[in-house]
Amino acid sequence: MQLLSRLASRHPWTVLLVWGLAALLSLPLAARAPAALNADPAGGLSDSEATRVTDLLRDRFGERDTNTAILVTRSEPPLTTPQGQATYDTFLAGLARVPGVSRVVAATPGGPLPTQAPDGGLALTVAQIPLGDGGTPALSAVRAYVRGFQATERSAALSVRVTGGQAIADDFTAFAEADTKRSEFTALPLIAGLLLLVFGALVATGLPLVVGLLSISVAMAALYGLTFLMPVSTFAQSVITMLGLGAGIDYALLMVNRFREELRRGGDSRAAAGRTVATAGRSVAFSGLTVAIAMAGLILPPVAFVRSIGIGGVLAVLLTVLASLTALPALLALLGERVNSPRLFKVTWAQSTRASAGWTAFARRVTARPWLGALLPTAALLILAAPALTMKTGYAGAWGLVPGVESRDALDDVRRLGAGGLLSQFEVVLDLQGERYTPAKRGQFQAVVEELRALPGVKAVLSPFLTPADLGAGGGGLDALSALTRRSFSADRTLLRVTVVPDDTLRAQDIAAFEARLRDTLRGSGFAYLLGGAPVGGEEFSRAITGTLPSVILTVFAGTFVLLMVAFRSVLIPLKSIVMNALTVGAAVGVVTLVVQQGVFARPLGIPDDVGVLDASLPVLLFAVMFGLSMDYEIFLLSRVQEEHLRGASNDEAVVLAVGHTARIITSAAVIMFIVFAAFMFGRVIATKSIGLGLAVAVALDATVVRLILVPAFLKLAGRWNWWLPAWLDRRLPHIRMEH
């Protein structure tokens, strides 16, 4: 810390020049990052069963383009008239020429999956496009063609909307990016106004924003570089923005407040900046490390998609800490007393070197009845956390977007035609264990297909055993049967394939039961098998993440315990901090479950009441971010308690004095962070809205119920045991003094 203190106070221009160059070089790369992110629900699962099925379909069955775009057309006059059919045929001919489209399947009024309404007014067209990286460009080309076609006069009677798995994922990514930008622009003016009330001076108001924007721009550039190494989640951008703004403002509040205090004590601005880093900087460094440890927990799940969020979060926090300990004090060293100009308000909200009389009196009332202060908040937090026990996770698909988004709204028409199962197809590959398919195995193969067709909830099974009667009018006759036969056998005829289409689009909470029925049937078929498709991939992704949640929690708890034990030279305080932060996280997750999954108060908050599940990555993501940020206020408060205790105050008096000195800065920082997080609730992606809701609830609870009531009450009850550390451990731990 002494090195950073000397660097920032003695060479401020050099420090600012380095940060300025880093920001300038980062901006072009940061601007490219959002487009390189994705929302693939199975991202990073390279050896999953669903991935193996996709590879077999590509390599052994010659299915190069198993991805689809579903185009919903409304025609007036309808397709049953010559004019309507002619317009539709013109549309199909142009669609087949779109780059990336390998095949177009026209609407049919009959067959196992009718894709045309009897009156011809509503129809579905399926365009096959590449999987993986080629899917998004191909879909963009399809959408561009649709816009161009609809702009022509002759197509005025044909309206087209695009949906499908790729369209839903691309809309998820696009709207997540747009929502993040909108949240930033919405929050920044509000934050600036609040900071002006806190500091009372225009120059000081701008400093926290500078720190946040510096760290965000460099972190986003690093995130763009990460996209060349692994799939990077759309959530990573939101996490970087939240941490960069939220933590950056928290740390800047602490640093600027300490700098003003040092200026009043005398000495020049550079010396004051150096002392600020040496004192408050320690709290910032330890607070940042606790957040970084929590975010690093996301690197544990064996899913590159989730690891990218963890890496992005760690980058954002470390860069925010670095900017707070170098760029900010360098600015302060150069500004000196000008940090207080132009002075717009004589009375400020939080920036005072004196303890708040009101908060001091409040702390005395809490510590006078410590059992009441400990039990009531704990009970309230447990009640709020109770809904989390019923939490369900999965990939919400179209229901992860709000109504009004084309890919979600078009799904209603797909389901109206009875073809909703097209978005939830299961691919079954039967392995003959190296033997070739012969007529002798036909009966066994057909028996499996019939058993699958008989399962409840199955709309159709695409296999070589469909007949012209099954295909119905417009089903394609012999050509369609020939195509079904080709798709059902691998080139060497040692693998068999059938596609199971459910009655309707499966919601995330219904996939496991449907999959279990399929597996029960396949296990009794006598064939070795693999089961794939988008629903299986989504379930595997969910299990991969939720299965590692216990190890993530234990790792974060262990790392945080060691760090706090070193910082505060206590065994009880780290344990208390972990338990109370866990209560905060549990309460916030319970509220998110109640609103998003159960639909309670969902509509007033702009969340549809039919989502049904939380995105699979939300529990681990919310835990990491919430737990880390909750430690900010914990360290701010405890470092002051320790400082007062080391000065000779009794345990009870140290607690009261610490609350009196820190409550204003904690509440002002919490209000600002609440605004940052709440701004993310006004978007179109349910997962992002859920993150914003969870973090807003967590910071509100943590800065009020937990930090100002529960913690002081517990510290009072623990008494001298707060600072107990075994002698043998005390000799082995490094000695670090925490101040702010």
N, C-alpha and C positions, 0 to 999 in steps of 0.2 A: 504493500500500500504506500510505503514511503517513496518508492520509485515513481508510481503514478502521481503522487502528490508533487514531487519535484518537477516531473515532466510537464504537468499541466500549469504549474505556477511560474516556472522559469522559462518555458518555451511555448507560450500559448499560440503564437502565430504559426509555428511549425505544426503543432497538433491540429489546428484548424485547417491548415493547408492540406494535410494528409486526409482528413475527413472530407474536405471539399472535393479533392480528387477522387476519393473512393465513391462519393455520391454521384459525381458526374459520370464516372465510368460505369456505375451500377444502373443508372436510369434506363439506358437503352435495353439492357438485359432484363431488368425488372419489368419493363413494359411488355416483353415477349413471354414472360412467365405464365400469365393466366391462360393463354391459348395452348400452352404445352401441358396443362393439367388435365386430368380426366376423372370421370366418375364411374369407371368400370367396377361393378360390385364384386368381381372376382379378381381384381388386380393383384398381381404378385403371387397367386397360387399356381406355381409352375408345375406341380406334380399332383394336382388334385384329380379325382376320378372324372369330373366334368371336362377338365383340360385334356385328359388322355382320350376321352371319347371324341372331342373336337379334332385332335391330332389324327386319330384313326379315320374319321370321316374324310379328312383332307388327304391323307397319305394312302389309304387303302381303298376308299370308295370314290376317290376323285372329286369329292365335294369341295371345290375351291371357295365358293362363295355361299356359305351357310347363313350369313347374316341377311336380314331382310329389312326393307322399308315398306310399311303398309300405308297405302294411299287411299283415303276415304273420299269417294266422289259422290256428289249430289248432282243429279242431272235433271234439267227441265227444258225441253221435253225429256221423258225418261228413256232408258236404254231399250225399252220395248218398242220404241218408235224408230223408223229409219233415220230421222234427223238426229235423235239422241245417240243412236249407235254410231252414226258416222262421226259425230264429234268425239265420242269416246275412242273410236278406232284411231282417229288422228292423234289424240292424246297419247295412246299406247305406242304408236309408231315413233313419236318423238322421244318418249320415255326410254325406249329400247336403245336409242342412240346416245343417251347420257353417259359421259365417261364414268366408269366404275360399275355400271349396271350390266350384269352378265346375262340376266334372263328376266323376262316380265311374264307374270302369270295373270291372265285376264280374269275378270269376275265371271263367275258361273252361277246360274240359278239353282243347280242341283248338286248332287254328290254328297260325300260324307261331311263336307264343310261348305255349305252354300255361302257364297260371297256376294250374292246379288239378291236384293229384295224382290219379291214376286212382282211388285209394280214397276220395277226397274228404276226407281228414283234414287235408291241408295246402293252403292256397290263398293267392293274392296278390290284393290289391285296390289299385288305383291311384286316388289322389285328386289331381286337378289343382288346384294352388294358384298364387298369383301369383309372379312373379319379383321379385327386388330386395327393397326394404324391406318389401314386403307378405308375403314368404315366411315370415319368422320368426313374426309374429303368427298367420298362418293355421295353421302347423304346431303352434304352441302350443295353438290351439283344437282341432285334430285330436287331439292327445295328451290334452287335458283331456276331450274326448268319449270317447276310448277308456277312460280311467280310470273315468269315470262309468258307462259301459256295463258294464264288467267288474265294477263294484261291485254291480250288480243281480243278484238271485237267478236270473232266467231266463237270464242269459248266463253262468252258471257253467261251462258246457260250451264256451265260446268264448274262447280266449286270443288276445290280439292284441299284436304287437310292431311298432314303427314304424321304418322305415329309409328310405333314399333320400338323394340328394345334399344336400338341405336339412337333413334330420335329422342327417346326419354332420357338416355344417358347424356346426349349432347345438350339437351335443354337444361338438364341438371347442372352441367358444367358452365354453360353460358350464363344462366341466371344466377348461379353462385358468384361468378365473377362480377356481374352487374350489380348484384345485391351488396357485395363487399364495397364496391366503389360508391354506391349510393349511401351506404351506411357511413362511410368515411366522410362524405360531403355533408350528410345530415348531422353527424356528431360533432364535426370540427367547429362549426360556429357556436354550438351550444357549449362545447368545452371551453372555447376561447372566452365566451361571456362569463362562464363560471370562474375560470382562472383569473379573469379581471377582478371579479368580486373577492377572490381569495387573496390576490397579491396587491390589488389596488393600483398597480402600475403597469403601463403598456409593455415596457421592455421585458419585465419579469414574466408577463403573461405569455410572451412568445417563446421563451426558453424551453418549457416542457414540450411544446409542439415541435420545436427544432429537433430535440432529442428523439422524439417518437418517429418523425419523418426520416431522419438519418438512419436509424436502425431498421426501419421497414424497407427502405429502398435497397440497402445493402443486403438484407436478409432475402428479399425477393430475387435479387440477382443471383445469390447463392442457390436459391431454390430452382431457378431456371437451369443452372448448371447440373443440379441433381436430376433433372428430367432426362438427361442423357445416360444416366446410370441405372435408373429404376422408374417404374410408374409412380407418379406423384399425385396424391389425392387433392381434389378441389378444396377439401377442408383445410389443407396446409396454408392456403392464402388467407383464409379467415382467421386462423389461429395466429399467424404472423401479425396480421393487422391488429387483432385484439391485444396480443401481448405487447407489441411495439408501442401502441398508444396507451394502453392501460398501465403497464408496468413503467413505461417511460415517464408518464406523468406522475405516477406515485414517487418514483425516485427523484424526479426533478423537484417536486414539492419539498421533499426532505432536504435535498441539497441546497436549494435556494433559501429555504428557511434558516438553515445552519449558517450559510454564507452571510446573510443579513445579521445574524446574531454575532458572528465573528467580526464583521465590520464595526458594530457598535462597541465591541471590546477594544477597538483601536488597532493600529497597524495599517499598512497599505493593502490594496486589494489583492495583490499577488500572494502575500502572506496569508490573508484571510481565505483565499481559494485553496492554498495548500493545507491549512488546518481543516477546512471543510472536507477535503478528500480523506485526510487522516482520521477524522472522527465519523462524520455521517457516512463517509464512503465505505467504512467497514460494515455498517448496517446494510447499505445498498448491495455490497458484494455478497454478504451472507444471504440476504434475501433473494438475490438473483440466483445464487447457487441452489437454494432450495427449490425454486421454480424450475431450474434446469434439471435437477435430479428428477422431479416429477415428470417433466416432459421426456426425459431420457427413458422413463419407464415404457413409453410407447415404442421404443426400438426393440423391445423384447418379443412381441408377437411375430411369428414367422410369416408375416405378410408385408411385402415391400410397400404396399399401399399405405399401411398404418405406420410403418417405420418412417416413411417420408414425412408424415405429420410430426412425429417425434423429433426427427432431425431438424425440420423447419422450426419447431418450437424452441429447441435448444439454441439454434442459431439466433433466433429473434431475441431470446432472453440474454444470451451472452453479449450480443452486439448492443442491446439496450444498456446493459451494465457498463460495457466498455465506453459507450458514448456518454453515459452519466458520470463516469469517473475521469474522462479525458476532455471530450469536446465541451461539456457543460462547464466544468471548472475553468477551462481555458477562456471561455466566453466571460465568465464571471470575473476572472483576473483582469481582463481588458476593460470590462464595463465599470467595475468598482461601484461607486455610489450611483452611477447612471442606471444601475439595475432597478432603482426605485423611481425612475422617471419615464414618461411624465406621470406624476402622481395624480390619479383621477379620483381616488377615494381616500379619505383620511382614516376611516375605520375599515379595517379588512377583516375577513371572516376567520382566517386561520393563522395568519402570519404574525405571531407575537412571541416574544421570548418569555413572557410571563405565563404562569399557569392560569387556566380558565377557572374562575371562581365557581361558576355554575357546574362544570364537570367535576371539579374537586369535591363540591358538596354532594353531587350525585354518587361519586365513588365512595364517600363516607357512608352514605345510606346503604349502598350495596354491601360494603364490608361489615356494616353493623348487623345485617341479617344474612350471613353467608349461606346458610342452608337453603333459605328461600331463593336466593340468587343462583344457587347451583341446581336445585331440583326443578323449579318451574321452567327455566329455559331448556333444560335437558328433556323434560317431558314434551314440551312444544316441538322440539326438533325431532324427537322420535315419532311423534304423531305425523309430522310432515313427511318423514322418511318412510312411513308404513306402505304407501302405494308402490314403492320400489320393489317390494317383495313379489308383486304380480307382474313385474316388467317382462315384456316380450320383445325380442329383437329380430331383425331380419332386413332384407332389402325391400323397401316399400314400393319400388318401381314408380309407376305413374302417380300413385298416391303420395309420393314424396314431393310432389309439386302442387301448388295451389291451383284451384280452378281458374280458368282464363288462359292457361298455357296450352298451346295447340295440341301437343302430344298427349296431354291428359284428357282434354276435352274430346279429341277425336276417338279416344278409346270407348267413349259412351256409344258411338255409332257402331264400332266394331262389335261390342257386346250386344247391341240391339239386333244385329244380324245373326247372333248366335255363334260368332267366330272369335270370341274373346280368348279362347284357348290357344289361338295362334301365337299369343305372347307368352304362353306358359308350356311350350312343347317339351316333352321328355324324349330324349334319344336313347334307344336301347340297342346295344351291340352284343350279339350272342356269339360266343367264341367256340368253334368246333374243335379247338385244341389241335390244330394242324391238319385235321382231316378236311377233305373237300365235301361240299354239299352234294348229295346224291338224291335221287327220287325216294330212296328209302327213308330219308330224314324229313321228307315233306310233311308227313303226318305229324311228327313231333313238333315241327316248326309251326304248322297251322294250328295245332292245339294250343301252343303258347299264345299265339295271336288272338285266338278266340277267348281264352281266359282273360287276356288283357282287355278285350272289347267288353267283356261282361262285368268288369269292375265298376262299382258306383262312381259317378263323376267323370267317366270317360266318354268323350264325344265321338272320337274316331280313332282308329289305329291304321296308319298308313303302312300298307304291306303289299306283297305281290298277290295276296288272296282276295283283293277287291275285284268285283265283277262289273261289267258295264251297267248292270242294274244298280249296283252300289253307287256308281258315279253319277247316275241320273242324267237328266237332260242338260246338255251343255257341258258335261263332264270331260269330254275329250275323247271318249271311245277308246279304240285300240291304241292310239298314240299315248294316251294317258296311262293305260295299263302297261305299255312297254316302258314308259318312263319310271313307273313304280317298281317294275321288275329290276331295272338297271340300278336304281338307288338302293335296292334291298340286299344286294350281294357285293362283297368286295371283289376286286379284280381277280384274285386267286380263288374265290368262292370258299374261303375258310372262315369268313365272318359274315354274319347275317345282321340286318338292321331293320328295326321298325321304329316308327315315330308315334308316340302316344299323345293325343291332343285332348286336354280336359274340356269339360262342358263350358267353362268360362275361365277368364283370367284368374289365376290363383293369387289370393292375397298372401302376404308373407307368413301370416299365422296359420294358413291352411296347407302350406307346402309339405311340412313334415308328415302329416297324416296321409296325404295322397302318395308321397314317395314311399312310405312304409307299406302301403297296399301293393304298389308295384313290385317292391323288393320281395314281399312275401310270395307273390305269384312267380316271380323269376327264380327264386330259390328252389321252388318245386318243379321247375321246367326240365331239369336234367341237363341244361346248358350252363357253362360258365358265362358270366355276363358282366357288362359294365353299364352303368346308368349315368347319363349326362343330360345336357340341356341347361338353359338359363336358370330354371328353378333349383336344380341340383347345385349349380355353381354358386348361386346366392346363399343356399344353406351351408355349403362348405365354407364359404367366406365368413358367415356368421359364427359357425362353430370354431373356426380357426382363431377368431378374435376373442370371443367370450371365453374360450377354453384357457386363454392365457391371462385373463383378468386377475385371478388369485396371485399368480407369480408377479404380475406388474405391481399389484398393491403391496405385497410383501417386500419387493425390492425397493419401492419408493419409501415405504415405512422405515426400512433398515437404513437407507442412505440418509433420510431426514433425521432419524434418531442420532446417528453418529455426528452429523454436522451440528445439530443443536446442542448435543452434549459437549462438543468442543467449544462452541460459542458461549454457552452459559454455564459450563462446569457444573452440571447437574444431571441426575438420572431422572428425577421426577418431572422436571419441566419438559423434556422431549416427549416423555410418555403422555403427559397432559396435552401437549400440543397436537400430537398425532390423534388422540382420541377426540379432541374437540374439533379438529379439522375434518375428521371422518364424519362426525355428526353433521357438520355443515354440508359436506358433500352429499351425505345420505339424504338430508332434507331437500336439497336442491334437486337431486335425481328423482326423489319422490314427487316433487311438484311437477317436474317435466313429464313423468309417467302419468300423473293424474290428468294433465292438460292434453298432451299429445296422444297418448295411447287410449285413455279412457274418455277423452273429449270434454272433460269438465272445464268450463270457462274457456273452451278453445275458440269459439267463434268471436267473442269480444277481443281476443288477442290476435285475430287474423289467421288462425290455424284451423283447417278443416277438421270436423269432428269424426271423420271416418278413416283416419290414417291407420289406426289399429296397432301399430308397432313403432318402436324406436329404431332408427337406423343402427345396424349392427355395430358400427364403430363408435356410436355415441357414448355408451357406458364407460369404456376405457378412456375415451377422449375427454369426456366431462370430468372423470376422476382426476386425470393428470393435470388438466388446466385449473380446475377448481382447487385441488389440494395445493398446488404450487402457489397460486395467487393468494390463497387464504393465509399462507405463511408470511406474506408481506406484512400484514398488520400485526401478526403475532410477534415478528421480530422487532417491529417498530415499538410495540408496547413493552415487550420483555427486556429489550436493551435499555430502555429508560428505567424500568424497575431495577435491573441489575446495577445501573449507574448510580441510582439513588441509594441502593443498599450498600454499595461499596463506599459511598460517601459517609456512611455511618447511620443512615436512617434505619429504623426497625422495619421488619418485614411488612407490617400493616401500613406503616406510614409511607414506605417506598411504593407500595401498590397505589395508594391514594394519590401521591405526588405524580406518579407516572401517568395515571389516567388523566389527571388535570393538565399535564403538559402535552399529552399526545392525542387526546380525544378530538380536538379541533382539526388537527392535520389528518387524522384517520378518517373522520367523517367527511371532510372536504374531498379527500382522495377517493373515498368510497362513492360519493355522489358522482364524481367525474367518471369513475370506472363503470358505474351503473349506467350512465348515459352512453358510454362506448358500447357496452354489451346490449343494452336495450335497443340501440339503433339497428342491430342485426335481426331483430324480430320483425322488421318491416320489409321482408323480402318475399321471394316466391319459392324458395327451397325450404322444405319443412325441416330438414336436418340443420341447416344454418339457423333457422328461427329457433329450433330447440336448443342449440348451443347458446344463442343469445339469451334465451329465457333462463336456462340453467345457471349461467354465469351471473346474470343480473340478480337472480334470487340468492345465489350463494354470497355475492359481495354484500347485498343488503343485510342478510342474516349475520354474516361474519363481522361486519363493522358495527353492528348494533347489539344484537342479542348475545353473541359470543364474546366479542372483544371487550365490550363495555359492561357486561353483567356477569356472564358465566366465568370468564377468566379471572377477573378480580375476586369473585366469590371463592373460586377454587384456590387461588393464591393465598387468600386469607385463611382458609381451612387448613391448608398444608403447612402454613407457618414456616418454621425453620427448616422443614424437610424439603422446601423448594430448592435449597442450595446444597443439598447433601450429595456428596460424591465420595466413593470409597478412596481412602488415602493411596492405595496402590495404583488406582486408576488416575488419580490426580497427578501423581508423579510422572506418569507416562504420556499424558495428553499435552499438546502444545498449549501455551497460554496466550489467549487472544482477548483483548479488552474491547467490548462492544459499547459504542456510543452513537448518539445521533444528534 
